[in-house]
Amino acid sequence: MARNGAVVHRETADLVQAGALTPEQLVEFYRLMYLSRRTDDREIVLKRQQKIFFQISCAGHEALLVAAGMALRPGYDWFFPYYRDRAICLALGNTVEEQLLQAVGAADDTASGGRQMPSHWSSSRLNIVTPSSSTATQCLHAIGCAEAGRYFSRHPEAAAKHTGDYREFKDVTFHGDEVVYVSIGEGSTSQGEFWESLNTASNGKLPVLYVVEDNGYAISTPVEANTPGGNISRLIANFPNFHFAEIDGTDPIACYAAMVEAADYCRSGKGPALVHGHVIRPYSHSMSEDERDYRAPGEIEADALRDPISKMQMWLLREGILDAAGINALERQVDEEVNRASDRAIAAKFPEVSSILRHQYSEDLRCTDERFDTQPVPSADTNERTMADLINTCLKDEMRRDDRIVVFGEDVADATRSDALKDEKLKGKGGVFKLTSGLQREFGSERCWNSPLAEANIVGRAIGMAVRGLKPVVEIQFFDYIWPAMHQMRNELALIRWRSNGDFSCPIVMRVPIGGYLTGGSIYHSQSGESIFTHTPGVRVVMPSNALDAMGLLRTAIRCDDPVLFLEHKRLYRETFGRAAYPGSEYMVPFGKAKIVRPGKDLTVITYGAVVPRALQAAQKIHRDKGIDVELIDLRSLSPYDWEAIATSVRKTSRVIIAHEDMLSWGYGAEIAARIGDELFHDLDAPVRRVAAMDSFVAYQPLLEDAILPQPEDLYRAIAELAAF
């Protein structure tokens, strides 16, 4: 047995271990291994016939993966595989036909409807969660998935469905002893997200079963060039609370024994486990390359002698479980199964072009839905509150209403240590801007807690939680530090619903303080970069300019069924401008609906965020000075945005300025300007004008900051010039 934190080496198997499987199960073990190999071989033939477009094999990994599939429970445990995991998916109940339908890109491909390339397994029926081609990102999703399972087990009432918000469309299943499987190759252990996941799995004693499929090569790069010392087990052996096993991954019986032991350890609640299996790669990395270009012939021949298919076949013969005739009969049956599946897949229909945009966003509950268009409710409390106050109040309202909401991020808790949390003399942190103040004290540490200082960890875990049905409302402390999470946001968060053809979704909310005008914010506390995220399909982006909109948009973001990037301008948190009385616990603003801040007839200014009060100041002054009547539009929602409001205003005024705090070049305003020029050209009496920041990062010295960012006088000047055109 493996000790906590120890590494077990299993080079051979004995009959005691073999006794865990009946003869019938051992035959099925071999059948699944052979089925996986023959499916690979069939795909290779189809690729050479140009009937499929990509092929990457599981060859050499079959023993390790069938063992994992037989040790775990489909539809009960959860699975985050990677592209070598054909064999475990077959063992769990994925069919050859389903896998080949993905290879041809068929409309009936159950994994993605022809959107994702082959070997990217996905099945909500089996709890196999849609993967990307990015390496190691799924490790953090597995962490979040395990955390969600634990949360629902402790709070089963949170799993109840409710009408009117995302919960209506998010079924929740959970088991108190479930295991979350996640696999990667040895090369992927170089990725930071793997290490970030180990930290959280270890600290939380989470039931995550890692499988490292070590075939010695990350494409052409050998393991010793990726991993110091050439062995990942030696590097991670000191993580606490872990069960570790290092085994010969080509030995089926040793693999099964190790997987059962690891799964039992996870189910017991002791913590995570990691099985490091040394496997082989008898085929090239994929059919897009040839390993003979960089591997010596002797090395390839040595791998062939360790082929798990041959090993298992010989073991069955030697132990008298099957004779040669039995093996031949089994293999003929498998060959016939694969050929039939191949014939059906080749004849399958391709997806319709009209399906391309389906499931890019929720088909069930759109953030533009009229149910999110509500009015403020008058209250006896008419005190005007800041944006920061109403955001905090909204979070509390929604957490009282919805037990699935969890809040985490850097420094968002009141205190992490229990003695400090209980000390009433301590105010508590509650975020660097105090917007999450009091959440932990009211709702407990299971619903509001501090994350590690790792932005990918925050977003990746939130994705895994949201896949299971939780509603994470996470905070990235400053927009300037969002970039470590960009990989998770662009390749995972935005794509899960679309690439799984609607089978999975992760409607999280990311709250992010953004922007400058701070006096001393400098390069790393004053960035704007919203256009990078509005360029990403699958994520909604909003940016309120005042307290009332902030509360209404945040409540919509929490209740809707899409991922939302909620941008909060730091300068506006406690500004006098835009304060409002509490509008009630049901006040919401639909996305894609702009606000006319100031009606006008001579010229339109389109903006958002902290430029709104600056544009209003310029509009009021130029009206006093020159009688120019400016119509000011606050977009509020950047993706989607309110094109009808823009078009209506431009047709009325025939002159338009788009203003934003982000840099001018390749900025958000360029798209709106281009669309106005394209669709409203004949309504214009002057060129479309943009006012924005210089193409520079924001400097520390206030004189430089003022020159870099758009100011009221810049807008005043642009309005005067355009009105005179």
FENJOCOR-V345115 format. One record per backbone hydrogen bond with DSSP energy under -1.0 kcal/mol. CO is the residue of the C=O (numbers start at 1). NH is the residue of the N-H. Records with the same first field share a line. If there is no record, write none. Layout:
CO = NH + NH
//
This chain:
3 = 6
6 = 244
8 = 246
10 = 248
14 = 18
15 = 19
17 = 20
18 = 21
22 = 26
23 = 27
24 = 28
25 = 29
26 = 30
27 = 31
28 = 32
29 = 33
30 = 34
31 = 35
32 = 36
33 = 37
34 = 38
35 = 39
36 = 40
37 = 41
38 = 42
39 = 43
40 = 44
41 = 45
42 = 46
43 = 47
44 = 48
45 = 49
46 = 51
47 = 50
55 = 287
58 = 61
60 = 280
61 = 65
62 = 66
63 = 67
64 = 68
65 = 69
66 = 70
67 = 71
68 = 72
73 = 76 + 77
78 = 181
79 = 129
80 = 183
82 = 85
85 = 89
86 = 90
87 = 91
88 = 92
89 = 94
95 = 99
96 = 100
97 = 101
98 = 102
99 = 103
100 = 104
101 = 106
106 = 109
109 = 113
123 = 128
126 = 75
127 = 79
128 = 123
136 = 139
137 = 140
138 = 142
139 = 143
140 = 144
141 = 145
142 = 146
143 = 147
144 = 148
145 = 149
146 = 150
147 = 151
148 = 152
149 = 153
150 = 154
151 = 155
155 = 158
156 = 159
157 = 160
165 = 168
166 = 169
175 = 178
179 = 78
180 = 209
181 = 80
182 = 211
184 = 213
187 = 190
188 = 191
191 = 195
192 = 196
193 = 197
194 = 198
195 = 199
196 = 200
197 = 201
198 = 202
199 = 203
200 = 204
201 = 206
206 = 208
207 = 180
208 = 273
209 = 182
210 = 275
211 = 184
212 = 214 + 277
213 = 186 + 215
214 = 279
216 = 223
218 = 221
221 = 218
222 = 225
223 = 227
227 = 230
232 = 236
236 = 239
242 = 5
243 = 274
245 = 276
246 = 10
247 = 278
248 = 251
251 = 255
252 = 256
253 = 257
254 = 258
255 = 259
256 = 260
257 = 261
258 = 262
259 = 263
260 = 264
261 = 265
262 = 266
263 = 267
264 = 268
265 = 270
266 = 269
272 = 243
273 = 210
274 = 245
275 = 212
276 = 247
277 = 214
278 = 249
286 = 289
290 = 293
291 = 294 + 295
296 = 300
297 = 301
298 = 302
299 = 303
300 = 304
301 = 305
303 = 306
304 = 307
307 = 311
308 = 312
309 = 313
310 = 314
311 = 315
312 = 316
313 = 317
314 = 318
315 = 319
316 = 321 + 322
323 = 327
324 = 328
325 = 329
326 = 330
327 = 331
328 = 332
329 = 333
330 = 334
331 = 335
332 = 336
333 = 337
334 = 338
335 = 339
336 = 340
337 = 341
338 = 342
339 = 343
340 = 344
341 = 345
342 = 346
343 = 347
345 = 348
349 = 107
352 = 355
353 = 356
355 = 358
357 = 360
365 = 561
366 = 369
367 = 591
369 = 372
370 = 373
372 = 374
380 = 382
385 = 580
386 = 390
387 = 391
388 = 392
389 = 393
390 = 394
391 = 395
392 = 396
393 = 397
394 = 398
395 = 399
396 = 400
397 = 401
398 = 402
402 = 405
404 = 471
406 = 473
407 = 449
408 = 475
409 = 451
411 = 431
413 = 430
414 = 429
417 = 421
418 = 422
423 = 426
430 = 436
431 = 434
436 = 439
438 = 442
439 = 443
440 = 444
444 = 447 + 448
447 = 407
449 = 409
452 = 454
454 = 458
455 = 459
456 = 460
457 = 461
458 = 462
459 = 463
460 = 464
461 = 465
462 = 466
463 = 467
465 = 470
471 = 406
472 = 509
474 = 511
478 = 481
479 = 482
482 = 485
483 = 486
485 = 489
486 = 490
487 = 491
488 = 493
489 = 494
492 = 496
495 = 499
496 = 500
497 = 502
498 = 501
500 = 503
506 = 508
508 = 564
509 = 474
510 = 566
511 = 476
512 = 568
513 = 479
514 = 570
522 = 525
527 = 515
529 = 532
530 = 534
533 = 536
536 = 539
540 = 565
541 = 638 + 639
542 = 567
546 = 550
547 = 551
548 = 552
549 = 553
550 = 554
551 = 555
552 = 556 + 589
553 = 557
554 = 558
555 = 559
556 = 560
559 = 166
563 = 540
564 = 510
565 = 542
566 = 512
568 = 514
570 = 573
573 = 388
576 = 579
578 = 547
580 = 385
583 = 377
584 = 587
588 = 374
595 = 597 + 634
598 = 632
603 = 631
604 = 657
605 = 633
606 = 659
607 = 635
608 = 611
609 = 612
611 = 615
612 = 616
613 = 617
614 = 618
615 = 619
616 = 620
617 = 621
618 = 622
619 = 623
620 = 624
621 = 625
622 = 626 + 628
629 = 602 + 603
631 = 605
632 = 597 + 598
633 = 607
634 = 595
635 = 637
636 = 543
639 = 541
641 = 643
642 = 646
643 = 647
644 = 648
645 = 649
646 = 650
647 = 651
648 = 652
649 = 653
650 = 654
654 = 685
655 = 604
656 = 689
657 = 606
658 = 691
662 = 693
664 = 667
668 = 672
669 = 673
670 = 674
671 = 675
672 = 676
673 = 677
674 = 678
675 = 679
676 = 680
680 = 683
681 = 684
689 = 658
691 = 660
693 = 664
694 = 696
701 = 705
702 = 706
703 = 707
704 = 708
705 = 709
708 = 694
711 = 715
712 = 716
713 = 717
714 = 718
715 = 719
716 = 720
717 = 721
718 = 722
719 = 723
720 = 724
722 = 725
//
